[in-house]
């Protein structure tokens, strides 16, 4: 009996040693993971903030200069990334704000995005949230009729343009991740279908022009129809309605100031050479000022009047050009 009791005691002591080792090991492992996460999360936030700054900086060279051609490029992040694009209006020209979150295999897959990067001189039209490893960019001038700004169109998905007009085919010929098709059946699987002058697509583009040119019209997708003119057709296609309306208001703020500057220039040189555009420029500035204050600028009557005024200024035969 004594021998059995001693053997049982030794067995109990070995079992306790193993349990103690497991508990201590678990505590050490927990502390190691905890300290790693305490280090990784801040570093991840810093890298995401730096990535947002780099993302914004990469947009700087994409200027169209004096030409009207479309510029196109792609930004590759290497890891699954979410880009958050916010637009803010204020008493001046407002701002575009970018922030970025990256996917990780350690800890929580998606942390909160890093610090925001504010871009006051950019007009980026996109959905408020995009996800992917490749982000595609097109840039084109917006004119009314003089250059107002470069418009940046940012998208992460695959698009299929169904029966677009010729000038749009030319624009997107070298654009990344945009295909052209005569019918929706020719579109690639999982692509976002954009129909021109027909319905049944994810995005439907209507033509309000008098010559079937799609120089002005409306774009219908998830929200209300967004009216467009010229290169704003791409802005409406690639944006959600909130981003579109906010950036359109910002563009109107620029248009107002530019129209006022050209009006002052016209008045200054009037004694030597008259542009004959004073009335139109004054009206354009006033309409733009009213439009920038609207909640949904593309839905108001001022937009159609501005489009008409811009056309009148462009077509008016003026001996003395001021822009």
C-alpha positions as CSV (number, residue, x, y, z in Angstrom):
1,X,0.0,0.0,0.0
2,X,2.8,2.4,0.8
3,X,4.4,1.8,-2.6
4,X,1.2,2.6,-4.4
5,X,0.7,5.8,-2.4
6,X,4.1,7.1,-3.3
7,X,3.7,6.3,-7.0
8,X,0.4,8.2,-7.0
9,X,2.0,11.2,-5.3
10,X,4.7,11.4,-8.0
11,X,2.1,11.2,-10.7
12,X,0.2,14.1,-9.1
13,X,3.4,16.1,-8.9
14,X,4.2,15.5,-12.6
15,X,0.7,16.5,-13.6
16,X,0.9,19.8,-11.6
17,X,4.3,20.6,-13.2
18,X,2.8,20.2,-16.6
19,X,-0.2,22.3,-15.7
20,X,2.0,25.1,-14.3
21,X,4.1,25.1,-17.5
22,X,1.1,25.3,-19.7
23,X,-0.4,28.2,-17.6
24,X,2.9,30.1,-17.6
25,X,3.4,29.5,-21.4
26,X,-0.1,30.8,-22.1
27,X,0.5,33.9,-20.1
28,X,3.8,34.5,-21.9
29,X,2.1,33.9,-25.3
30,X,-0.7,36.3,-24.4
31,X,1.7,39.0,-23.3
32,X,3.8,38.5,-26.5
33,X,0.7,38.9,-28.7
34,X,-0.6,41.8,-26.6
35,X,2.8,43.7,-26.9
36,X,3.0,42.8,-30.6
37,X,-0.5,44.2,-31.3
38,X,0.3,47.3,-29.2
39,X,3.2,47.9,-31.5
40,X,1.7,46.9,-34.8
41,X,-1.6,48.8,-34.6
42,X,0.1,52.2,-34.2
43,X,2.6,51.4,-36.9
44,X,-0.2,50.3,-39.1
45,X,-2.0,53.5,-38.5
46,X,1.1,55.5,-39.4
47,X,1.7,53.5,-42.6
48,X,-2.0,54.0,-43.6
49,X,-1.6,57.8,-43.0
50,X,1.6,57.8,-45.1
51,X,-0.1,55.9,-47.8
52,X,-3.0,58.4,-48.0
53,X,-0.4,61.2,-48.3
54,X,1.4,59.3,-51.1
55,X,-1.9,58.6,-52.8
56,X,-2.7,62.3,-52.9
57,X,0.8,63.2,-54.0
58,X,0.6,60.8,-57.0
59,X,-2.3,62.8,-58.3
60,X,-0.2,66.0,-58.7
61,X,1.5,65.0,-62.0
62,X,-1.9,64.2,-63.6
63,X,-2.6,67.6,-64.9
64,X,-4.0,68.1,-68.4
65,X,-2.2,71.4,-69.0
66,X,-3.6,73.5,-71.8
67,X,-4.8,70.5,-73.8
68,X,-8.2,68.7,-73.5
69,X,-7.0,65.1,-73.8
70,X,-7.7,62.5,-71.2
71,X,-4.9,61.4,-68.9
72,X,-5.1,57.8,-67.5
73,X,-3.1,55.8,-65.0
74,X,-3.3,53.2,-62.3
75,X,-2.1,53.2,-58.6
76,X,-1.2,49.8,-57.3
77,X,-1.1,49.3,-53.5
78,X,0.1,45.7,-53.4
79,X,-2.3,44.8,-50.6
80,X,-6.1,44.9,-50.3
81,X,-6.9,48.5,-49.6
82,X,-9.9,50.7,-48.8
83,X,-9.8,54.3,-50.0
84,X,-12.3,56.7,-48.3
85,X,-13.1,59.8,-50.3
86,X,-14.9,62.7,-48.6
87,X,-15.9,66.1,-50.0
88,X,-16.4,69.2,-47.9
89,X,-17.9,72.5,-48.9
90,X,-17.1,75.8,-47.1
91,X,-17.1,79.5,-47.8
92,X,-14.2,79.2,-50.2
93,X,-13.4,76.3,-52.5
94,X,-13.9,73.4,-50.1
95,X,-11.7,70.4,-49.8
96,X,-11.2,66.8,-50.8
97,X,-10.2,64.5,-48.0
98,X,-8.7,61.0,-48.5
99,X,-8.0,58.3,-45.9
100,X,-6.9,54.7,-46.3
101,X,-7.2,51.4,-44.5
102,X,-5.3,48.3,-45.4
103,X,-6.2,44.6,-44.8
104,X,-4.1,42.6,-42.5
105,X,-3.7,38.9,-41.5
106,X,-2.7,39.9,-38.0
107,X,-5.4,40.9,-35.5
108,X,-8.5,42.7,-36.9
109,X,-8.6,42.5,-40.7
110,X,-9.7,46.1,-41.1
111,X,-8.7,48.7,-38.6
112,X,-10.0,52.3,-38.7
113,X,-8.4,54.3,-41.5
114,X,-5.3,56.4,-40.8
115,X,-5.2,60.2,-40.6
116,X,-7.0,62.1,-43.3
117,X,-5.1,63.9,-46.1
118,X,-6.8,67.2,-47.2
119,X,-6.5,68.3,-50.8
120,X,-8.0,71.7,-51.4
121,X,-6.9,72.1,-55.0
122,X,-8.2,68.7,-56.2
123,X,-11.7,67.6,-57.4
124,X,-11.8,63.8,-57.1
125,X,-15.0,62.1,-58.3
126,X,-15.6,58.6,-57.0
127,X,-17.7,56.5,-54.7
128,X,-17.2,57.4,-51.0
129,X,-15.6,54.0,-50.3
130,X,-13.5,51.9,-52.8
131,X,-11.7,48.6,-52.2
132,X,-9.1,46.8,-54.2
133,X,-5.4,46.5,-55.0
134,X,-5.6,48.6,-58.1
135,X,-7.1,52.0,-58.4
136,X,-7.7,53.5,-61.8
137,X,-7.6,57.2,-62.6
138,X,-8.7,59.4,-65.5
139,X,-8.2,63.1,-65.7
140,X,-9.9,65.6,-68.0
141,X,-10.5,69.3,-68.1
142,X,-13.8,70.9,-67.2
143,X,-14.5,74.0,-69.3
144,X,-17.3,76.6,-69.0
145,X,-16.1,77.6,-71.7
146,X,-12.7,78.5,-70.2
147,X,-10.8,75.9,-68.1
148,X,-12.3,75.8,-64.6
149,X,-10.4,72.8,-63.2
150,X,-9.0,69.3,-63.9
151,X,-11.4,66.6,-62.9
152,X,-10.0,63.4,-61.4
153,X,-12.1,60.3,-61.8
154,X,-11.2,57.5,-59.5
155,X,-12.5,53.9,-59.6
156,X,-11.6,50.4,-58.5
157,X,-14.1,48.3,-60.4
158,X,-14.3,47.0,-63.9
159,X,-16.5,49.1,-66.3
160,X,-18.2,48.3,-69.6
161,X,-19.5,51.2,-71.7
162,X,-22.4,50.0,-73.9
163,X,-22.8,51.9,-77.2
164,X,-21.1,55.2,-76.2
165,X,-20.8,58.1,-78.6
166,X,-17.6,58.4,-80.6
167,X,-15.9,61.0,-78.5
168,X,-16.3,59.0,-75.4
169,X,-14.8,55.9,-77.2
170,X,-11.8,58.0,-78.1
171,X,-11.5,59.3,-74.5
172,X,-11.5,55.9,-72.9
173,X,-9.5,54.1,-75.6
174,X,-6.4,53.9,-73.4
175,X,-8.2,54.1,-70.1
176,X,-7.6,51.2,-67.7
177,X,-10.3,48.6,-66.9
178,X,-12.9,50.1,-69.2
179,X,-14.2,48.0,-72.1
180,X,-16.5,49.1,-75.0
181,X,-19.3,46.9,-76.2
182,X,-22.3,47.2,-78.6
183,X,-24.5,45.2,-76.2
184,X,-24.6,44.3,-72.6
185,X,-24.1,40.6,-73.6
186,X,-20.6,41.6,-74.7
187,X,-19.6,42.9,-71.3
188,X,-17.3,41.0,-69.1
189,X,-18.6,39.2,-66.0
190,X,-18.9,41.3,-62.9
191,X,-18.3,44.5,-64.8
192,X,-20.3,47.7,-64.0
193,X,-22.4,48.2,-67.1
194,X,-23.0,51.8,-68.4
195,X,-25.7,52.2,-71.0
196,X,-25.9,55.3,-73.3
197,X,-29.4,56.4,-74.3
198,X,-30.9,53.1,-73.1
199,X,-31.9,51.5,-69.9
200,X,-31.2,48.2,-68.1
201,X,-27.7,48.8,-67.0
202,X,-26.1,49.6,-63.6
203,X,-25.6,53.1,-64.8
204,X,-27.9,54.7,-67.5
205,X,-26.8,57.9,-69.3
206,X,-29.4,60.1,-71.0
207,X,-28.6,62.7,-73.7
208,X,-30.3,66.1,-73.4
209,X,-28.3,67.8,-76.2
210,X,-29.9,68.8,-79.5
211,X,-27.4,67.0,-81.7
212,X,-27.2,63.5,-80.0
213,X,-23.7,64.4,-78.9
214,X,-24.1,63.7,-75.1
215,X,-22.6,67.1,-74.5
216,X,-25.2,67.5,-71.7
217,X,-27.6,65.1,-70.1
218,X,-28.3,63.1,-67.0
219,X,-26.9,60.0,-65.3
220,X,-29.1,57.6,-63.3
221,X,-27.7,55.0,-60.9
222,X,-28.6,54.3,-57.3
223,X,-29.7,57.8,-56.3
224,X,-31.4,60.7,-58.1
225,X,-30.5,61.6,-61.7
226,X,-27.4,63.7,-61.8
227,X,-27.3,66.3,-64.5
228,X,-24.0,66.8,-66.3
229,X,-22.3,68.9,-68.9
230,X,-19.2,68.1,-70.9
231,X,-16.6,66.1,-69.0
232,X,-18.8,66.0,-66.0
233,X,-20.4,62.9,-67.7
234,X,-17.5,60.9,-66.3
235,X,-17.9,62.5,-62.9
236,X,-21.5,61.4,-62.7
237,X,-20.7,57.8,-64.0
238,X,-17.9,57.1,-61.4
239,X,-19.3,59.1,-58.4
240,X,-22.0,58.5,-55.9
241,X,-24.5,61.3,-55.8
242,X,-23.2,62.8,-52.6
243,X,-19.7,63.2,-53.9
244,X,-20.9,64.4,-57.2
245,X,-23.1,67.2,-55.9
246,X,-20.5,68.3,-53.3
247,X,-17.7,68.6,-55.9
248,X,-20.1,70.3,-58.4
249,X,-20.7,73.0,-55.8
250,X,-16.9,73.4,-55.3
251,X,-16.5,73.7,-59.1
252,X,-19.2,76.4,-59.1
253,X,-17.3,78.3,-56.5
254,X,-14.2,78.3,-58.8
255,X,-16.4,79.2,-61.8
256,X,-17.8,82.2,-60.0
257,X,-14.3,83.6,-59.1
258,X,-12.9,82.9,-62.6
259,X,-15.9,84.6,-64.3
260,X,-15.4,87.6,-62.0
261,X,-11.7,87.8,-62.9
262,X,-12.4,87.6,-66.7
263,X,-15.1,90.2,-66.2
264,X,-12.6,92.6,-64.5
265,X,-10.1,91.9,-67.3
266,X,-12.7,92.6,-69.9
267,X,-13.6,95.9,-68.3
268,X,-10.0,96.9,-67.8
269,X,-9.2,96.6,-71.5
270,X,-12.5,97.8,-72.7
271,X,-11.3,101.3,-73.8
272,X,-8.8,99.7,-76.2
273,X,-10.6,96.4,-77.1
274,X,-14.0,95.2,-76.2
275,X,-14.7,91.6,-75.6
276,X,-18.5,92.1,-75.8
277,X,-18.9,89.5,-73.0
278,X,-19.5,91.7,-70.0
279,X,-23.2,90.9,-69.6
280,X,-22.7,87.1,-70.1
281,X,-19.7,86.9,-67.7
282,X,-21.6,88.9,-65.0
283,X,-24.6,86.6,-65.4
284,X,-22.3,83.5,-65.3
285,X,-20.7,84.6,-62.1
286,X,-24.1,85.3,-60.5
287,X,-25.6,82.0,-61.5
288,X,-22.5,80.1,-60.3
289,X,-22.7,81.9,-56.9
290,X,-26.3,80.8,-56.5
291,X,-25.7,77.3,-57.7
292,X,-22.8,76.6,-55.3
293,X,-25.1,77.3,-52.3
294,X,-27.6,74.6,-53.3
295,X,-27.7,71.2,-51.6
296,X,-28.0,69.4,-54.9
297,X,-26.6,71.8,-57.5
298,X,-27.2,69.6,-60.5
299,X,-30.9,69.3,-59.8
300,X,-31.6,73.1,-59.9
301,X,-32.5,75.3,-62.9
302,X,-29.3,77.4,-62.5
303,X,-27.2,74.5,-64.0
304,X,-29.0,74.5,-67.3
305,X,-28.8,78.3,-67.5
306,X,-25.0,78.1,-66.8
307,X,-24.6,75.5,-69.6
308,X,-26.5,77.8,-71.9
309,X,-24.4,80.9,-70.9
310,X,-21.1,79.0,-71.4
311,X,-22.2,78.0,-74.9
312,X,-23.1,81.6,-75.7
313,X,-19.7,82.9,-74.5
314,X,-17.9,80.2,-76.5
315,X,-19.8,80.9,-79.7
316,X,-19.9,84.7,-79.5
317,X,-17.7,86.3,-82.1
318,X,-15.3,88.5,-80.2
319,X,-12.4,90.5,-81.7
320,X,-10.7,90.8,-78.3
321,X,-10.2,87.5,-76.6
322,X,-9.8,87.5,-72.8
323,X,-9.2,83.8,-72.2
